[in-house]
């Protein structure tokens, strides 16, 4: 069974009634819980390691209730102490047991952090041992899902080590690191940003490689939007290979959430210094995606797209006037075609058709330009 699956039903016995059978099954489980907790608390190091491994095995096949029973039996504190052991097997066994105890159990998550698990987990993030480092990343991800834990994890200094995982970890390790950082970025009690510009390069690289509409992309773009609010972050996005282009592509191909974050990042850049970022964004062909976003995005994304389009025009103030005139013309046409009752719906359809046509023309121009350029002529700036 996989991590966090519900416990199996008790083995059927034709000679025992259902209620009695369940009672015997529960008694057996409770006996196992007490035996393992006793072994973990009072055994020698090898016994503790065996007990931690067995706890993990039992919990993996069990329900939330069984996780709570293990916690009530006092296993959390000795497992946290094992994280400090110089013995790597002890660290790994306790880490896996704690990780399984925390899954789908908010109280256990909070109790594990209260017991002092965060500092040793941060130390594990610093190890050269990639297996333990990534298990610690998974544990911090799981624990950071509980709101009460976020301030302590943020204060521990875990974020810079998670950023390192973005560059050096396995695929799963990088996914876990992004998700953990995203969880921590929502900590309302922390007034200081948890990320610095060093996170931009690996985040852009990961966003380039993933599906733009995935949940992973939503979290990566959320972090990039946060980073775009600082000058260092904006410079890092600009200097990243394909940084602005990747955000533009996310505006075009992302989910509603990732599109909103991506346009937010582009808008932050352009608002910070229009003269610096306007041409860089235009060069990546942002207009078609932004036009579509004004029709199809979330309310926030639509407003951001309109604002950014105004900033990208030669004369923003004139564009605002022209935009309102265009909308009025389209609405008037729709009223004449379908009447006042259906004018809004028809106008939206007309605008969508205009956006689609604009995107097709833009794509044709891009393809034509690509076909007529040799590699040496392709602009790199």
N, C-alpha and C positions, 0 to 999 in steps of 0.2 A: 504493500500500500504506500501511497505517496504521503508527503508531509501534510499533516493537518486533516487526514481523512477521518470520518466518523468511525467509531469502534464497531467491530464485527458483532453480529448477534451471537448470543451464547449457543453452543452446540446443542442440537435438539436431542431429546431423550424421550422415547415413547412411554417410559414408566413414571415420568415425573411431570407434574402439572406446570403450566407456563409460569405462574407467579413464583412457585417454589424453585423452578429451574433458574429464573432470573436472580432470585435471592442468593442461591448457591454461587452463581457466576459472579455476582457483585462481591460476595464474601471472599472468593478466591482473588479477585482483583485487589481488594483492600488488603489482604494478607501479603500479596506481592508488593504493594506500595509500601507497607510498613517494613517489610524485610529489606527492601532496597534502600529506604531512607536510613534504616539502622546501619546498614553496611556502609553507606556513604558517610554518615556522621561519625561513626566510631571505628571504621576499618583502617587498615594501613593504606599506603599509597596505592598499591596494586588493587586492593579491594575497592578503594574509591573509584579508580579508573573503570573497573568492571561494573560497578554499580551505576556510574554515569552512563556507560554504554547501554546497559540494560534499561535504564530509565528512558533513554532515547528510543529504544526499540519498542517499549510499551506505549510511550506517548504517541509515537508515529501512527499506531493503530487505534488510537483512542479519541474520545470526545473531549470537548471543553471541560466537562465535569471531571474527567480523570486528571486533566492538567491541574485543575484547582485542588483536587485531593492530594496530588504530589506536593503542591505548594504548601498546603495545610500541614503536611507531614514534615515540613521543615527542610526541604532539599535545596531551596534556592540559595541560601547563604553559604553552605559548604561548596556548592558548585561555583559560586562567584569566587570563593577563596582559591579554588583550584585553578582559576584563570591566572593566578599569580605564581603558580608552580614553575620551577625551572625545568620540569619534565614536560616535554612537548606533547607526549601522549596524553598526559593529564589535562593539559590546556585544550587539546582538540576534543577529548571526550566530554569535558565540561561545557565547552562552547556549543557542541552539537546538542547536548541535553538542554541547555538553556534556550537555544534557538527553537527547539521543538516545544518546550514549555510555553514560550511566548506567543507562538502562532495562534491566532484567533482567540486570544485570551488577554483582554486589556488589563485586568488586574495583575496578572503575572508580569506583563510588560513593565508596569509601574513598579512592582515589587522588586523586579530584577535590577532596575536602575537605582531604586532606593537602597538596595543591598550593596551598592558600590561597584556595579559591573562596568560603568563607562570608562573610568581611567585605565583598567587593564585592557579593555577592548581597544582603546586608542593606542596603547603600547603594542598590541598585536598588529595594528595597521602599519607600524613602523618596521616590522620584521621583514627579512629577506625571504622567509618561508611563504611562498605564494598561496599555498593551500590555507594556512592559518590566516593570512592577511585577508583573503577573500571570504572566509567564513566570518571573520570579524566584521567585514563590510556588510554581509548579509544580516548579521546580528544587529548592527547599528541601524540598518534599513528597517528591520522589524520593530525595534524598540522606538525608533523615531516616528512611527505611525501613531503612537499614543501622544496626544497633545501635552500632557503633564511632563513628559520626558524631554521635550524639545529644548527648553532653556538650558538644562544641565548638559545635554549633548553638545549644544552650540558652544557653551562656556568651556567645554573640555578641549576645544581646539581640534576636533575631529575633521572639520571641513577641509583644511589643506591636504590632509592625508587622503581623503576621499578624492580630491582633485587629482592626486598622483595616480590613483587607481584608474582614472579616466584614460590615462595615457599608457599605462603599463599592465593593466589587468586583462583577464580573459574576457570574452564577450559577456558572459554572465556577470562577472565582476564589475564591468563598466556599466552594465544596465542597473545593477544594484547600487552603484555609487551615484549615478544620476538620480535615481529615485530617492535615495537617502538625502542627497543635497536638496532636492525639490521639497521633500518633507521638512527639512530644517529651514528652508527659505521662507516658509510660512509661519515661522515662530514670531508671534506678535510681541513677545516680551523682549526681543532682541533688537535694539535700535540701530546696531551696526551691521552692515552687510556681511554675510558669511563668506562671500566669494570675492576673489580679486581677479585681475585681468588674466592671470595664468590659466584660468579655467576656460578662456575663450577658445584657444586653439584646439584642444581636444573636443570641446563641445561642437564646434563647427565641423570638425572631421567626422564625428559620430553622426551629426545631423545630415551631412552629405551622403553617408553610407546607408542610412535607414529610410524606411518608407515614411514620407512626410505626413501621412495621415495616421500614423501609429501613436499609441499612448506614449511610447518612448519619445517620439518627436515633440509631443505636447509638453513633456517635462523639460526637454532640452531647450526648446524655444522659450519656455517660461524663464529659465535661468539666463538665457542670452538677453532677454528683455530687461531683466534686472541689471545685468552687466552693462547694457547700453546706456544706462543712466549715469555712468561715470565716464570721465574723459579717457581714462586708461582703458576702460572696456571698449569704448567706441574706436579708439586707435587700434586695439587688438583685433576687433572685428574687421576693420579696414585692411589690416596687414595680414590677416589670415588668408590662405590660398582659397579663393572663391568664397570669402566670408559673406560679402553683400549679396553675391549671386545666390548663395544657398538660402538666405533669408527671402529673396525674391521668389525663388522656386517654391519655398514653403508657402508663401502667399498664394501661389498659383495652385499647388497640389496638396496642401495640407488639410487637416480636419478643421472644423470651425474653431476649435481651441488653438491649435498651432498656428492657423492663419492670423488669429487675433494677436497672439504673442509676437509673431514675426513682423506684422505691420507695426506693432507697437515699438519694436526695436528700431525699425527703419525710421519711424516718425521721431523717436528720441534723437537719433543721429541728425536728422535734417533740421529739427528744431534747435539743436545745440549750436549748429553753424551751417546755415543753408548754403552759403557760398562754398563751403568745403565738401559737403556731402551730396548736394543736388546732382551734379554731373556724374558722380560715382554711382548713384542709384539709378539715374536715367540710363547710363551706359549698359546696365544689366537688364534692360528691357522691362522695367517694373510697371509701366503704364497699363498694359492689358490686364494683368492680375489685379491691380488696384481698382480698375474700372469694374471688373466683375465683383470684387469684394464690396463695392458700394451697393450692390444689388443683392448679393447672396450671403454676405457675412453676418455675424452677430451684430446686434445694435452697436456695441462698442467698436467692433471691427469696421463697420460701415462708416462711423464717424471718424475714426482714425484714417481710413483710406481717403475720405473726402479731404480731410485736413492736409494729408501728405500730398495728394494730387494738387491742391492749391499751392503748396510750397514748391512743387516741382515745375510749375509753369514759369515762363519767363517773367511775367508780371502777376504775382498772386492776386492782387486786388482786382485787376481786370478779369482774371479767371473766375473769381467768385461771381462777378456780375454776369459773365458769359455763361457760367454753369447754371445760374438761376434762370437766365433767358432760355437756355436750351431745355431745361426742365419744363418751363412754361409752354414752350412751343410744342413739345412732345405731349403735354397734358391737353393742350388745345386740340391737337390732331386726334387724340384718343377720344375726346368729348364729341367731336364731329362724327367719328367713325361708329362708336358704340354708345354714345349718350353719356350723360353726367353720372348715371348710376354705376357704370362699369369703367369710367374713365381712369380711375387709379390703377385698376388691374391691367387694363390695356396699355397704359403708359409704362408700367413696370415691364410688360412683355416687350414693348418697343425698345426700351432701354437695354433689356437683356440681349435682344437681337443686335443692337448697335455694339454692345460690348463684345459679343461673339464675332461679329464681322471685324471689329478692330483687332481682336486677338488673331484672327486668321491672316489679316493683312500684315500684322507685326511678325507673325511666324514666317510668312512668305519672304518678308524683307530679311529676316535673320538667316533663313536658309540660303537666300540668294547671296548675301554677304559672305556666308561661310564658304559657299561654293566658289566664290571669286577670289578668295584670299588664300595665299600660300601660308604655311605655318609661320614664316618669318614676319608676315604682315599682320598677324593677329595681335591686337593690342593687349598688353600685359598689365597696364596700370589701371 
